[in-house]
Amino acid sequence: MKLKKIPLIDLKPQYQSIEKTLNEVTLNVLSSSSYIIGENVKEFEKEFSKYLGVNNSISVGNGTDALIIALKALGIGQGDEVITTPYTFFATAESISFVGATPVFVDVKLDTFNIDPNKIEEKITSKTKAIMPVHIFGQPCDMDVINAIAKKHNLYVIEDAAQAIGSEYKGQKIGTLSDIATFSFFPTKNLGCAGDGGMIVTNNDSLATICKALRAHGSGENGQKAYNILNNTDENITEDNSNDNTVYNSLKYYNYLIGHNSRLDEIQAAILRVKLREIDKWNNARRENARFYNENLKDTNLVTPFEDKDVKHVYHLYILQSEKRAELVSYLSNKGISTGVYYPVPLHLQKAYKDLGYKEGDLPNAEYLSYRTFAIPMFAELTDEEKQYIIESIKGFGE
Ligand SMILES: *Cc1c(COP(=O)(O)O)cnc(C)c1O
């Protein structure tokens, strides 16, 4: 077979499959001249809530802001500790640090790569306010055990579901199994927009109101309601602003909380509404690809991904493990096959976290994985020919 380039994630075939609709909805937004929190954002939030089976969806500018705003809405800040995983994208811990709290890293399980619930309790202190599990690569964490620990110690649970849209734990959608959960619509995520975007979901209406206020400078009606919630007053008292003649939002220039400017724009929402209708199909295609890889690599020395029996994994990335990662990755690159290393440095060993005082050996499983794991191409539209070529190439390496 002729050498062809196979990227790790190719966004083009997905675009081509819905090109006409995406172009149309984008142009409709342009001609509507309503660009921020208009019809598409409102409808997308409703559709997202319905898809997950959750009461409130609050769209924001990106997945990192979603985490930051969720933490702030829970009142987490200076002096607090949040337990999380070191084997994740930096934004998980960064959001905790950003609000002034300290990330406390707990090692991961070698099979699922997710936080090991059995190691959480030993890290709980009087400062611990929350647990932030990450459903890494689309594999759900053991939420029953995590929630039981949280309940026992009176902690919040915030799911970082950036990589796990559509995945399920015991038949229930990820994002509905905690106090508050966040998603990212970064283009390469399973549900990606044409730029940056994020979502916060929660069944708690008060938290939702606070998040809505925080995404827009703590102003407006949501700002006022959030202020009232936080000050234990009647949430629906409205100040008399009758002298304000701002046409569309009489409270826009009344600020009740220190917030952010972090909103999903109408073009992104319009695109995401189209894509949300396809997400299950795309996730199932990813699962099919994973099955094909698993089946065809089982007689090699490579470790293939584990799928917990109670879950539906959505394979944001398909991760293999090899003792000879560097050689294999370069061998595949010469065959035109892209790979990626997720994640080469666990967060407790990142320079940015030097001051937390962790050293090599502290979280051995995360460190072990960071030396061995690599991703091979995974997206819904991979062709049989491409998958076959990838398998043949890996086998040609002789591992
Ligand atoms: C992508 C990602 C984020 C951040 O999302 P952005 O939209 O890029 O800000 C946070 N956590 C995890 C686990 C991610 O993969």
The ligand as an ORCA input file, in Angstrom:
! r2SCAN-3c Opt
* xyz 0 1
  C      -9.397     20.111     27.003
  C      -9.407     19.912     28.454
  C      -9.657     20.958     29.352
  C      -9.711     22.396     28.961
  O     -10.591     22.711     27.960
  P     -10.304     24.001     27.027
  O     -11.584     24.138     26.277
  O      -9.146     23.668     26.162
  O     -10.052     25.161     27.910
  C      -9.748     20.663     30.702
  N      -9.589     19.414     31.146
  C      -9.328     18.374     30.313
  C      -9.177     17.001     30.885
  C      -9.209     18.595     28.945
  O      -8.928     17.564     28.143
*
